[in-house]
Amino acid sequence: MIALVKGRLALKDSSGVIIVDSGALGYRLFVSLNTLMALPPQGEDVFLNTITVVRDDAIHLYGFSETDEMELFKLLVQAKGVGPKLALAILGGLKTPELVKAISSEDAGWISTIPGVGRKTAERIILELKDKVHALKGKSGEGISQSDNALMSDVISALVNLGYSAGAGRAALKSVLKDQGETPSFNELIRECLGILSGRKPTV
């Protein structure tokens, strides 16, 4: 089993596939969006913790820039109906502290805003993992509060009701929140998100 990979980042694909050149070998790894964004530019050195998944028809390597993300991946694939591909999508949809908080606070609405995750899948993840994420909760920090979680879910739901997809609404919300010192009100969040979604405000 390959536990870690260190070498030059030879390829970084936006789909979440990277290749690390260790000198004698080139390792192909699947990574989450959060890990992908944390990687240095192509050509620089990287160090990733890895999990090896062996199947009848293939051997896949999954890479993680943070240990907490790797541990959460291990938990997610234990949930019924969640394979490695969906687990990576979930990890890319929320930061580790946010996802841990959402699971422990049983916020299925927030988890189900992640593309590819329906309400039933979110509820199953909570049911099966809510008692297992406590060890990660302390290591991952406080994350966002339960009241903030509920507010974010309400904003996403409102944007969906206005005709936007959950994924687009969530992306706009993340863009709004990243420059905020404190969590704005519901109306302020809706106004800012609509500005982004209508093209009146840049998302960077």
C-alpha positions as CSV (number, residue, x, y, z in Angstrom):
1,M,0.0,0.0,0.0
2,I,1.3,3.5,-0.9
3,A,0.9,5.8,2.1
4,L,2.4,9.0,0.7
5,V,3.7,10.5,-2.5
6,K,6.4,13.1,-2.8
7,G,7.8,14.6,-6.0
8,R,7.4,17.1,-8.8
9,L,3.9,18.0,-9.8
10,A,4.0,17.0,-13.5
11,L,0.3,17.5,-14.3
12,K,-2.6,19.2,-12.6
13,D,-6.0,18.8,-14.3
14,S,-9.1,20.8,-13.4
15,S,-11.1,17.5,-13.2
16,G,-9.2,16.5,-10.1
17,V,-6.5,14.3,-11.6
18,I,-2.8,15.0,-11.0
19,I,0.4,13.2,-11.8
20,V,3.4,13.4,-9.4
21,D,6.8,12.5,-10.8
22,S,8.9,10.9,-8.1
23,G,11.9,10.4,-10.4
24,A,11.6,6.7,-11.2
25,L,7.8,6.6,-11.2
26,G,4.9,8.9,-12.1
27,Y,1.9,8.5,-9.8
28,R,-1.6,9.3,-11.0
29,L,-3.8,10.5,-8.2
30,F,-7.4,11.6,-7.8
31,V,-7.8,14.6,-5.5
32,S,-10.7,16.8,-4.1
33,L,-11.2,20.3,-5.4
34,N,-9.9,21.7,-2.0
35,T,-6.7,19.7,-2.4
36,L,-6.4,20.7,-6.0
37,M,-6.7,24.4,-5.1
38,A,-4.1,24.0,-2.4
39,L,-1.4,22.5,-4.7
40,P,1.5,24.6,-6.0
41,P,1.9,25.5,-9.7
42,Q,2.8,22.7,-12.0
43,G,6.5,21.8,-11.9
44,E,6.9,22.5,-8.2
45,D,7.4,19.8,-5.5
46,V,4.4,18.4,-3.6
47,F,3.9,16.0,-0.7
48,L,0.6,14.2,-0.4
49,N,-0.9,11.6,2.0
50,T,-2.5,8.9,-0.1
51,I,-5.0,6.1,0.2
52,T,-4.8,3.1,-2.2
53,V,-8.1,1.6,-3.4
54,V,-7.8,-1.8,-5.0
55,R,-10.6,-3.1,-7.3
56,D,-10.9,-6.0,-9.6
57,D,-10.2,-3.9,-12.7
58,A,-8.0,-1.1,-11.3
59,I,-5.8,0.3,-8.6
60,H,-6.5,3.9,-7.8
61,L,-4.6,6.4,-5.6
62,Y,-6.3,9.2,-3.8
63,G,-4.2,12.1,-2.6
64,F,-4.8,14.6,0.3
65,S,-3.0,17.8,1.2
66,E,-4.4,17.6,4.8
67,T,-4.5,14.6,7.2
68,D,-8.0,15.6,8.4
69,E,-9.4,15.5,4.8
70,M,-7.9,12.0,4.4
71,E,-9.5,10.8,7.7
72,L,-12.8,12.2,6.7
73,F,-12.5,10.4,3.3
74,K,-12.1,7.1,5.1
75,L,-15.3,7.8,7.1
76,L,-17.3,8.9,4.0
77,V,-16.6,5.7,2.0
78,Q,-17.9,3.7,5.0
79,A,-21.4,5.2,4.4
80,K,-23.8,3.2,2.3
81,G,-23.9,4.4,-1.3
82,V,-20.8,6.6,-1.0
83,G,-17.9,5.5,-3.1
84,P,-14.5,7.1,-3.5
85,K,-15.6,9.3,-6.4
86,L,-18.6,10.7,-4.5
87,A,-16.5,11.1,-1.3
88,L,-14.0,13.3,-3.2
89,A,-16.9,15.4,-4.6
90,I,-18.2,15.9,-1.1
91,L,-14.8,16.8,0.3
92,G,-14.5,19.3,-2.6
93,G,-17.9,20.8,-1.8
94,L,-17.2,21.9,1.7
95,K,-14.1,22.7,3.7
96,T,-13.3,19.9,6.2
97,P,-14.3,21.9,9.3
98,E,-17.6,22.9,7.6
99,L,-18.4,19.3,6.6
100,V,-17.6,17.9,10.0
101,K,-19.8,20.6,11.6
102,A,-22.6,19.9,9.1
103,I,-22.6,16.2,9.9
104,S,-22.3,16.6,13.7
105,S,-25.1,19.2,13.7
106,E,-27.3,17.0,11.4
107,D,-27.6,19.7,8.7
108,A,-28.7,17.6,5.7
109,G,-29.8,20.7,3.9
110,W,-26.3,22.1,3.8
111,I,-24.7,18.9,2.8
112,S,-27.3,18.3,0.0
113,T,-26.3,21.6,-1.7
114,I,-23.1,19.8,-2.9
115,P,-23.5,18.7,-6.5
116,G,-24.3,15.0,-6.8
117,V,-25.5,14.7,-3.2
118,G,-29.2,14.3,-2.8
119,R,-31.2,14.8,0.4
120,K,-31.4,11.0,1.1
121,T,-27.7,10.6,0.7
122,A,-27.0,13.5,3.0
123,E,-29.3,12.1,5.6
124,R,-27.7,8.7,5.3
125,I,-24.2,10.2,5.8
126,I,-25.4,12.0,8.9
127,L,-27.0,8.9,10.3
128,E,-24.0,6.7,9.8
129,L,-21.2,9.2,10.6
130,K,-22.5,11.7,13.1
131,D,-21.1,9.6,16.0
132,K,-17.8,9.0,14.2
133,V,-16.7,12.6,13.4
134,H,-16.2,13.8,16.9
135,A,-12.4,12.9,16.8
136,L,-12.1,15.1,13.7
137,K,-14.2,17.9,15.2
138,G,-11.6,19.0,17.6
139,K,-8.7,18.8,15.1
140,S,-10.6,20.6,12.4
141,G,-11.4,23.6,14.5
142,E,-14.8,25.1,15.3
143,G,-15.8,25.7,11.7
144,I,-19.1,27.6,11.3
145,S,-21.8,27.7,14.0
146,Q,-25.0,25.7,13.8
147,S,-27.0,29.0,13.4
148,D,-24.7,30.0,10.5
149,N,-25.2,26.5,8.9
150,A,-29.0,27.0,9.0
151,L,-28.6,30.5,7.5
152,M,-26.5,29.1,4.6
153,S,-29.1,26.4,4.0
154,D,-31.8,29.0,3.9
155,V,-29.9,31.2,1.4
156,I,-29.3,28.2,-0.9
157,S,-32.9,27.1,-0.7
158,A,-34.0,30.7,-1.6
159,L,-31.7,30.9,-4.6
160,V,-33.0,27.5,-5.8
161,N,-36.6,28.7,-5.5
162,L,-35.6,31.7,-7.6
163,G,-34.5,29.3,-10.4
164,Y,-30.8,28.9,-9.8
165,S,-29.1,25.5,-9.3
166,A,-27.9,24.5,-5.9
167,G,-24.4,24.3,-7.2
168,A,-24.5,27.8,-8.7
169,G,-26.0,29.2,-5.5
170,R,-23.4,27.6,-3.4
171,A,-20.6,28.9,-5.5
172,A,-22.0,32.4,-5.3
173,L,-22.4,32.1,-1.6
174,K,-18.8,31.0,-1.1
175,S,-17.6,33.9,-3.1
176,V,-19.6,36.3,-1.0
177,L,-18.5,34.8,2.3
178,K,-14.8,34.7,1.6
179,D,-14.4,38.5,1.9
180,Q,-16.7,38.9,4.9
181,G,-15.4,39.4,8.4
182,E,-18.7,38.6,10.0
183,T,-21.6,36.6,8.6
184,P,-24.0,39.1,6.8
185,S,-27.8,38.9,7.3
186,F,-30.1,36.7,5.1
187,N,-31.2,39.7,3.0
188,E,-27.6,40.9,2.5
189,L,-26.5,37.4,1.4
190,I,-29.3,37.1,-1.0
191,R,-28.6,40.5,-2.5
192,E,-24.9,39.8,-2.9
193,C,-25.5,36.3,-4.4
194,L,-28.0,37.6,-6.9
195,G,-25.5,40.3,-7.9
196,I,-22.9,37.5,-8.7
197,L,-25.4,35.2,-10.4
198,S,-26.8,37.9,-12.6
199,G,-23.3,38.9,-13.7
200,R,-23.3,42.3,-12.0
201,K,-20.5,41.4,-9.6
202,P,-17.3,39.4,-10.3
203,T,-16.8,36.1,-8.4
204,V,-13.1,36.7,-7.7
